[in-house]
Amino acid sequence: MRKTLRLLAPLLVGGCLMLDSSAISIEYALQPQHFPQDFGALMGTVKDIPCASDAVCAVIPLPAVANGKAQAKCDAGKCAIHADVTIVQTIDLSKEQSFPSSVANSSVVNAVVVNAVRFWAPTNTLSFDTPPIDLFVGSTAVNADTDPGAQRMGTVPVIPQGQTTAQASPKNVTLTEAGKGALATFAKSFRTPFHVLAVAHVVVAAGQPVPAGKIDLYVQPVVAFKIPLK
């Protein structure tokens, strides 16, 4: 028994440890990924302008969108603001300081299981409810949800105007099976960087405030590495 404890003790670093007859499963919470978005100062409300085409809406003031673009469009006979936001973060597990050394030093990773993807928003001064925010995963060649190889992991639900969430009380993203599989594949090749994208399509109708304020969204996948039991 003492010999077994000496063998397993180093493997406790960097995550929870679970055993079966042939493998060790080490849970690891990745470094939180920060997806900030700032729409700037309040610019009033969207003008109530009847329209038959997008050209009529060109007089609508638009917010600055650092991670995307805003356009004024004609929606069902009224001008509205559409803002498309895409934020890309690069994950390189091999360079994360807390990455489990037992995984890094293992000659083989048998499998990776995605246990959860958490999110929280400690800052939220937006003038509107967020739309659902889609999370995608892909290689470092993927920089948009329409790029080949982009796989939707899941969706952060609507975050009401002004609502914040502390890191100590995160919520879980509802994941797709294909998204879990794609994230597990990238995590298994932990020495190869990959991208995670947050994509949102904001629509603000006539009479509502022009998009303003900022939000800090954090996303943290939690995975389990299965390595051979020595």
C-alpha positions in Angstrom: 0.0 0.0 0.0 2.8 2.4 0.8 4.4 1.7 -2.5 1.2 2.6 -4.3 0.8 5.9 -2.5 4.3 6.9 -3.4 3.6 6.2 -7.1 0.3 8.2 -7.1 1.2 11.2 -5.1 2.9 13.2 -7.9 -0.1 12.6 -10.1 -2.4 14.6 -7.8 -0.8 17.9 -8.9 -2.9 19.9 -11.3 -6.3 18.3 -10.9 -8.4 15.6 -9.3 -7.3 12.0 -9.7 -9.5 9.0 -10.3 -8.5 5.4 -11.0 -9.8 2.4 -12.9 -8.0 -0.9 -13.5 -5.9 0.4 -16.4 -5.8 4.2 -16.4 -5.6 7.3 -14.3 -8.1 10.1 -15.0 -6.8 13.6 -14.1 -9.3 16.4 -14.1 -8.0 19.8 -15.2 -9.7 23.2 -15.3 -8.1 25.2 -18.2 -7.0 28.8 -17.7 -10.1 31.0 -18.0 -10.4 32.6 -21.4 -11.4 36.3 -21.4 -13.9 37.5 -24.0 -14.3 41.3 -23.4 -16.5 43.5 -25.5 -16.9 47.3 -25.2 -19.6 49.2 -27.2 -18.6 52.6 -25.8 -20.7 55.4 -24.3 -24.4 55.7 -24.6 -25.5 57.4 -27.9 -29.2 57.7 -27.3 -31.9 55.5 -28.8 -32.3 54.0 -32.3 -34.4 56.4 -34.3 -37.8 55.3 -35.3 -37.5 55.5 -39.1 -39.8 53.7 -41.5 -37.9 52.0 -44.3 -38.3 49.8 -47.4 -34.5 49.2 -47.9 -31.3 49.3 -45.9 -30.2 52.5 -47.7 -32.8 54.5 -45.8 -31.2 53.5 -42.5 -27.8 55.0 -43.3 -28.6 58.0 -41.1 -28.7 55.8 -37.9 -25.7 56.5 -35.7 -23.7 53.3 -35.1 -21.6 52.2 -32.1 -17.9 51.3 -32.5 -17.5 47.5 -32.4 -13.9 46.6 -31.9 -14.4 42.9 -32.5 -16.8 43.0 -35.3 -19.0 45.5 -37.2 -22.3 47.3 -36.8 -24.8 48.0 -39.6 -28.2 49.7 -39.8 -30.7 47.5 -41.6 -34.3 47.6 -42.5 -36.2 45.1 -40.4 -39.9 44.6 -41.2 -40.3 48.2 -42.2 -38.3 49.8 -39.4 -34.6 50.6 -39.1 -32.6 48.6 -36.6 -29.0 48.1 -35.6 -27.3 44.8 -36.2 -23.9 44.2 -34.6 -21.9 41.1 -35.3 -19.2 40.3 -32.8 -16.5 37.6 -33.0 -13.8 37.3 -30.3 -11.0 34.8 -30.8 -8.7 33.4 -28.0 -5.8 31.0 -28.5 -5.3 28.1 -26.0 -1.9 26.5 -25.7 -2.3 23.9 -22.9 1.4 23.1 -22.9 2.2 26.6 -21.8 -0.3 26.9 -19.0 1.6 27.0 -15.7 -0.9 24.8 -13.9 -1.0 22.1 -16.6 -0.6 18.7 -14.9 3.0 17.5 -15.1 1.8 13.9 -15.0 0.0 14.5 -18.3 2.8 16.5 -19.9 5.3 13.8 -19.0 3.1 10.9 -20.0 4.2 9.1 -23.2 0.5 8.5 -24.1 -2.8 10.2 -23.5 -5.4 7.4 -23.9 -8.4 9.8 -24.1 -9.8 13.1 -23.0 -13.3 13.7 -21.6 -14.9 17.1 -21.5 -16.6 17.4 -18.1 -18.0 21.0 -18.4 -17.5 24.4 -19.9 -18.1 27.1 -17.3 -18.8 30.8 -17.8 -19.1 33.9 -15.7 -19.4 37.7 -16.3 -18.1 39.8 -13.4 -18.6 43.0 -15.3 -21.8 43.9 -17.3 -22.7 47.5 -18.0 -24.4 46.7 -21.4 -27.4 48.7 -22.3 -29.2 45.6 -23.6 -29.7 41.9 -22.9 -27.0 39.9 -24.6 -28.2 37.6 -27.3 -27.2 33.9 -27.0 -23.4 33.7 -27.4 -22.2 30.8 -29.4 -18.9 29.2 -28.5 -16.8 27.5 -31.3 -13.6 25.5 -31.3 -11.2 25.0 -34.1 -7.6 25.0 -35.2 -5.5 28.2 -35.2 -6.7 28.7 -38.9 -10.2 29.2 -37.6 -11.0 32.8 -36.9 -14.7 32.9 -37.8 -17.7 30.7 -37.2 -18.0 30.3 -41.0 -14.4 29.1 -41.5 -13.9 25.4 -42.4 -13.3 23.3 -39.3 -15.2 25.6 -36.9 -17.3 23.4 -34.6 -19.9 24.9 -32.3 -19.3 23.7 -28.7 -22.4 25.2 -27.2 -24.2 28.4 -26.3 -24.0 30.8 -23.4 -27.7 31.7 -22.7 -29.0 35.3 -22.7 -27.4 37.4 -20.0 -29.9 40.0 -18.9 -28.9 43.7 -18.9 -26.7 44.5 -15.9 -26.6 40.9 -14.6 -23.2 39.7 -13.3 -21.8 36.4 -12.3 -18.9 35.8 -9.9 -16.1 33.4 -10.8 -16.9 31.6 -7.5 -20.4 30.8 -8.8 -20.0 30.0 -12.5 -22.7 28.6 -14.7 -22.4 25.8 -17.2 -22.7 26.0 -21.0 -25.0 23.4 -22.5 -22.7 21.6 -24.8 -23.2 19.8 -28.1 -21.9 16.3 -28.5 -19.9 17.2 -31.6 -18.5 20.2 -29.7 -17.4 18.1 -26.8 -15.7 15.7 -29.2 -13.9 18.4 -31.0 -12.7 20.1 -27.8 -11.5 16.7 -26.5 -9.6 16.1 -29.7 -7.8 19.4 -29.4 -7.0 18.9 -25.7 -5.6 15.5 -26.4 -3.0 17.0 -28.7 -2.1 19.4 -25.8 1.2 20.6 -27.4 -0.7 22.1 -30.4 -2.5 25.5 -29.9 -6.1 25.9 -30.9 -8.7 28.6 -31.0 -11.9 29.2 -29.1 -14.4 31.7 -30.5 -17.3 33.6 -28.9 -19.8 34.8 -31.5 -22.8 37.0 -30.9 -25.3 38.7 -33.2 -26.9 41.7 -31.5 -30.1 43.2 -32.9 -31.5 46.5 -31.4 -34.8 47.7 -32.7 -36.2 51.2 -33.1 -36.8 53.1 -29.8 -34.2 51.0 -27.9 -30.8 52.3 -26.7 -28.0 52.2 -29.2 -25.7 49.4 -28.0 -23.4 50.8 -25.3 -21.5 49.6 -22.2 -19.2 46.7 -21.8 -19.1 43.1 -20.7 -16.3 40.8 -19.5 -17.2 37.2 -20.3 -14.9 34.4 -19.0 -15.1 30.8 -20.3 -13.3 27.9 -18.7 -13.4 24.3 -20.0 -12.9 21.5 -17.6 -11.5 18.2 -19.0 -10.2 14.9 -17.8 -7.0 13.3 -19.2 -6.8 9.5 -19.1 -3.3 8.3 -19.0 -1.9 4.7 -18.5 -1.7 3.4 -15.0 2.0 2.7 -14.3 
